[in-house]
Amino acid sequence: MKLVSLSMIKDEEYWIWYALTSVAPHVDEILVFDNHSQDRTVEIVRGMRHLGDKLTLFEGFGGDSEQDNREAMLEEARRRGATHVLTLDGDEVYADDVLSFCRRLLEVHEHFPAMADPPRNHGVPGDPRPTDGALVKNLGLRPICPGFDGPHTCRPWDYTQPDGDHGAYNYLTRVTSLANLRGNGLGWGQHGFTETGNLHVQSSPHTLWLPGLWFLHFSFHPRSSRRKPGSMQWLRRPTDQGSVPIHAHVHLPAALLRPDGPGNPTLEAWGLTEPPVGRPRVRLRDLASSS
């Protein structure tokens, strides 16, 4: 098995260092495709020497077609011999125990030769002939959106959906087999992947839902320093969606506590890093309201 992390990013300077650092111990390669960022994203990725030769950055990547961009990423992963990919957005941070479990699960499930796709399962009652059993190709994990009140909070929405709701964004299918994987042909905001038999990975019988596994999704936090031309309004506006105590099994990923990280407004507001000299610590709610 070869697991490769794929990230297509644009203007993700605040979280990309932490996202890539969090997955590095658990993947074989990290491929970052920068879609013409105009902030410090490329500079930060270039400087991630602690990832060594595991990291490859493709600058000035892609055009306006979401489908073409995603197919190009999949093709590069295949060219490098990947069997599985981790789709990693620039604002997603993982805990070590989560990804180590995912990797081990895929490793112990690996068959030689590979199991038939789709598997041969006759399903006849009373028939003792063995079947192929479960073919696990994709893993669905829970995205947890941290609240503004601190690292041990999340938005109330993350508590309202039951484990049995397997739709996005209650789960996101983040680890997928490359076998017959391709884009769904839709554009920005509707993109996704399909697999064998044109099945969407979110509705595939080969997707294993893991409600106890999660990642932190900082989508509503400040993600880039870029402002609208001629103003101090954020291009990506921070949005306070409320804060409640985080789930008991969710803890702070180790990558967020590393002293060599670049920091960002969220980590500064939470007291996990210090703001630059001469700049006072601010609340995230103040940043959201000022935008």
C-alpha positions as CSV (number, residue, x, y, z in Angstrom):
1,M,0.0,0.0,0.0
2,K,1.1,3.5,-0.8
3,L,-0.8,6.4,0.7
4,V,-0.3,9.8,-0.8
5,S,-1.7,13.1,0.5
6,L,-3.2,15.4,-2.2
7,S,-3.9,19.1,-1.5
8,M,-5.1,21.7,-4.0
9,I,-4.9,25.0,-2.2
10,K,-5.3,28.7,-2.8
11,D,-4.5,31.4,-0.2
12,E,-4.3,29.1,2.9
13,E,-1.3,30.7,4.6
14,Y,-2.7,30.4,8.1
15,W,-3.3,26.6,8.3
16,I,-1.4,24.9,5.5
17,W,1.8,24.4,7.7
18,Y,-0.3,22.7,10.4
19,A,-2.3,20.6,7.9
20,L,0.7,19.2,6.1
21,T,2.7,18.7,9.3
22,S,-0.2,16.8,10.9
23,V,-0.4,14.2,8.1
24,A,3.3,13.8,7.3
25,P,4.1,10.9,9.7
26,H,1.3,8.8,8.2
27,V,1.6,9.2,4.4
28,D,4.3,8.2,2.0
29,E,4.3,11.3,0.0
30,I,2.7,14.8,0.2
31,L,1.7,16.5,-3.1
32,V,0.7,20.1,-2.8
33,F,-0.9,21.8,-5.9
34,D,-1.0,25.6,-5.4
35,N,-3.7,27.2,-7.5
36,H,-2.1,30.6,-7.9
37,S,-2.1,31.8,-4.3
38,Q,-1.5,35.5,-3.7
39,D,-0.7,35.4,0.0
40,R,2.3,33.7,1.8
41,T,1.0,30.1,1.1
42,V,3.8,29.2,-1.3
43,E,6.5,30.8,0.8
44,I,5.4,28.8,3.8
45,V,5.2,25.5,2.0
46,R,8.6,26.1,0.4
47,G,10.0,26.5,3.9
48,M,8.7,23.2,5.4
49,R,12.1,21.6,5.4
50,H,11.1,19.3,8.3
51,L,9.1,17.3,5.8
52,G,12.2,16.5,3.7
53,D,11.8,14.9,0.4
54,K,8.3,13.6,1.3
55,L,6.9,17.0,0.1
56,T,6.5,18.1,-3.5
57,L,5.1,21.5,-4.4
58,F,3.5,22.2,-7.8
59,E,3.4,26.0,-8.2
60,G,1.0,27.9,-10.5
61,F,-1.1,24.7,-10.8
62,G,-4.3,24.4,-12.7
63,G,-6.9,26.6,-14.3
64,D,-10.6,27.3,-13.9
65,S,-11.8,23.8,-14.4
66,E,-12.3,21.9,-11.1
67,Q,-12.7,18.6,-12.9
68,D,-9.5,19.0,-14.9
69,N,-7.5,20.0,-11.9
70,R,-8.6,17.0,-9.8
71,E,-8.0,14.6,-12.6
72,A,-4.5,16.0,-13.0
73,M,-3.8,15.4,-9.3
74,L,-5.1,11.9,-9.4
75,E,-2.9,11.2,-12.5
76,E,0.2,12.5,-10.6
77,A,-0.6,10.2,-7.7
78,R,-1.0,7.2,-10.0
79,R,2.3,8.1,-11.7
80,R,4.0,7.9,-8.4
81,G,2.6,4.4,-7.6
82,A,0.0,5.4,-5.1
83,T,-2.8,2.9,-4.2
84,H,-4.7,5.3,-1.9
85,V,-5.0,9.1,-1.5
86,L,-5.8,11.3,1.4
87,T,-7.6,14.4,0.2
88,L,-6.4,17.2,2.4
89,D,-7.7,20.7,2.3
90,G,-5.4,23.5,3.5
91,D,-7.6,24.1,6.6
92,E,-7.8,20.6,7.9
93,V,-5.6,19.3,10.8
94,Y,-5.4,15.7,11.9
95,A,-4.4,14.0,15.2
96,D,-1.8,11.3,15.0
97,D,-3.9,8.6,16.5
98,V,-6.6,9.1,13.9
99,L,-4.4,8.8,10.8
100,S,-2.3,6.1,12.2
101,F,-5.5,4.0,12.8
102,C,-6.6,4.7,9.2
103,R,-3.3,3.6,7.7
104,R,-3.2,0.5,9.8
105,L,-6.8,-0.4,8.9
106,L,-5.9,-0.2,5.2
107,E,-2.7,-2.2,5.6
108,V,-4.4,-5.1,7.4
109,H,-7.2,-5.1,4.8
110,E,-4.8,-5.4,1.9
111,H,-5.3,-8.6,-0.2
112,F,-2.8,-10.4,-2.4
113,P,-3.8,-10.7,-5.1
114,A,-6.2,-7.8,-4.8
115,M,-9.9,-8.6,-4.0
116,A,-12.3,-8.4,-6.9
117,D,-13.9,-5.0,-7.4
118,P,-16.8,-5.3,-7.0
119,P,-16.4,-8.3,-4.6
120,R,-18.0,-11.7,-5.3
121,N,-20.6,-12.0,-2.6
122,H,-23.5,-14.3,-3.5
123,G,-25.6,-13.5,-0.4
124,V,-27.6,-16.8,-0.7
125,P,-29.2,-17.8,2.7
126,G,-28.1,-21.2,3.8
127,D,-25.3,-21.4,1.2
128,P,-22.0,-22.2,3.0
129,R,-19.7,-21.2,0.1
130,P,-17.4,-18.4,1.2
131,T,-17.7,-14.9,-0.2
132,D,-15.1,-12.3,-0.7
133,G,-16.5,-10.3,2.2
134,A,-16.2,-6.5,2.7
135,L,-14.1,-4.5,0.3
136,V,-13.1,-1.3,2.1
137,K,-11.9,1.3,-0.4
138,N,-12.9,4.6,1.3
139,L,-12.9,5.9,4.8
140,G,-15.4,8.5,6.0
141,L,-14.4,10.7,9.0
142,R,-16.2,13.3,11.0
143,P,-15.1,17.0,10.5
144,I,-15.2,18.9,13.7
145,C,-15.3,22.7,13.3
146,P,-13.6,24.4,16.3
147,G,-15.5,27.1,18.1
148,F,-14.2,30.6,18.6
149,D,-14.1,30.3,22.4
150,G,-11.0,28.1,22.5
151,P,-9.3,24.9,21.5
152,H,-11.7,22.7,23.6
153,T,-14.9,24.0,21.9
154,C,-16.7,23.3,18.6
155,R,-19.7,24.7,16.8
156,P,-23.1,23.5,18.1
157,W,-23.9,22.0,14.7
158,D,-21.3,19.4,15.2
159,Y,-23.4,17.9,18.0
160,T,-26.8,17.9,16.2
161,Q,-26.3,15.3,13.4
162,P,-26.5,11.6,14.3
163,D,-23.8,9.2,13.4
164,G,-26.1,7.5,10.9
165,D,-26.2,10.6,8.8
166,H,-23.5,9.8,6.3
167,G,-24.0,12.9,4.1
168,A,-21.5,15.8,3.7
169,Y,-20.7,17.5,5.8
170,N,-21.5,15.3,8.7
171,Y,-18.9,13.0,7.3
172,L,-16.3,13.6,4.6
173,T,-14.8,10.7,2.6
174,R,-11.2,11.7,3.0
175,V,-9.2,8.5,2.4
176,T,-9.9,6.8,-0.9
177,S,-8.6,3.9,-3.0
178,L,-7.2,5.0,-6.4
179,A,-8.8,2.0,-8.1
180,N,-11.2,3.5,-10.7
181,L,-11.3,6.8,-8.8
182,R,-12.1,9.9,-10.8
183,G,-13.8,13.3,-10.5
184,N,-17.6,13.5,-10.7
185,G,-17.4,16.0,-13.6
186,L,-18.9,18.9,-11.6
187,G,-17.4,22.3,-10.9
188,W,-16.5,24.4,-7.9
189,G,-18.7,23.8,-4.9
190,Q,-20.2,20.6,-6.3
191,H,-17.0,18.6,-6.9
192,G,-16.5,15.1,-5.6
193,F,-15.2,11.7,-6.6
194,T,-16.7,8.6,-8.1
195,E,-15.3,5.0,-8.2
196,T,-16.1,1.6,-9.7
197,G,-19.5,1.6,-11.5
198,N,-19.8,5.4,-11.4
199,L,-20.6,5.2,-7.7
200,H,-20.1,8.4,-5.7
201,V,-17.7,7.6,-2.9
202,Q,-20.2,9.1,-0.4
203,S,-22.8,6.6,-1.5
204,S,-20.5,3.6,-2.2
205,P,-21.0,0.3,-0.4
206,H,-17.2,0.2,-0.1
207,T,-17.1,3.3,2.1
208,L,-16.5,2.6,5.8
209,W,-18.0,5.1,8.1
210,L,-15.9,5.8,11.2
211,P,-17.9,8.1,13.7
212,G,-15.1,7.9,16.3
213,L,-12.5,9.3,13.9
214,W,-12.3,13.0,13.2
215,F,-10.2,15.9,12.0
216,L,-10.4,19.6,12.8
217,H,-11.8,21.7,10.0
218,F,-10.9,25.4,10.4
219,S,-13.1,26.5,7.5
220,F,-14.8,29.3,9.5
221,H,-11.7,30.7,11.0
222,P,-9.3,33.2,9.4
223,R,-7.4,31.3,6.7
224,S,-5.5,34.0,4.8
225,S,-4.3,37.6,5.5
226,R,-5.7,38.8,2.2
227,R,-8.2,41.6,2.3
228,K,-10.6,43.1,-0.3
229,P,-8.9,45.8,-2.4
230,G,-9.0,49.2,-0.8
231,S,-10.4,47.9,2.5
232,M,-9.6,45.9,5.6
233,Q,-12.4,43.4,5.0
234,W,-11.3,39.8,4.8
235,L,-11.5,38.1,1.4
236,R,-12.6,35.0,3.3
237,R,-14.7,36.3,6.2
238,P,-14.3,34.6,9.6
239,T,-17.7,33.4,10.8
240,D,-18.6,32.8,14.4
241,Q,-21.0,29.9,14.5
242,G,-21.1,29.5,18.3
243,S,-19.1,27.5,20.7
244,V,-20.0,24.5,22.9
245,P,-17.7,22.0,24.7
246,I,-16.0,19.8,22.2
247,H,-16.7,16.0,22.1
248,A,-15.0,14.0,24.8
249,H,-13.0,11.9,22.4
250,V,-11.7,14.9,20.4
251,H,-8.3,16.4,21.5
252,L,-5.9,18.9,20.1
253,P,-3.7,17.6,17.3
254,A,0.0,17.7,18.2
255,A,0.8,19.7,15.1
256,L,-1.0,22.7,16.5
257,L,1.3,22.7,19.6
258,R,4.6,22.7,17.7
259,P,6.8,25.7,18.6
260,D,8.2,25.9,15.1
261,G,4.9,26.6,13.4
262,P,4.2,30.0,11.8
263,G,1.2,30.8,14.0
264,N,-2.0,32.5,12.9
265,P,-4.8,34.6,14.4
266,T,-6.7,31.7,15.8
267,L,-3.7,30.2,17.7
268,E,-2.7,33.6,18.9
269,A,-6.3,34.3,20.2
270,W,-6.3,31.0,22.0
271,G,-2.9,31.6,23.6
272,L,-1.2,28.7,21.9
273,T,1.2,31.0,20.1
274,E,2.3,34.6,20.8
275,P,1.3,37.4,18.4
276,P,4.2,39.3,16.6
277,V,6.0,41.8,18.8
278,G,4.0,45.1,19.0
279,R,0.6,43.5,18.0
280,P,-1.9,42.9,20.8
281,R,-3.7,39.6,21.2
282,V,-7.2,39.9,19.9
283,R,-10.4,37.8,20.2
284,L,-11.6,35.8,17.2
285,R,-15.1,37.4,17.7
286,D,-13.5,40.8,17.2
287,L,-11.9,39.7,14.0
288,A,-15.2,38.3,12.7
289,S,-17.2,41.4,13.6
290,S,-14.6,43.8,12.1
291,S,-14.9,42.1,8.7
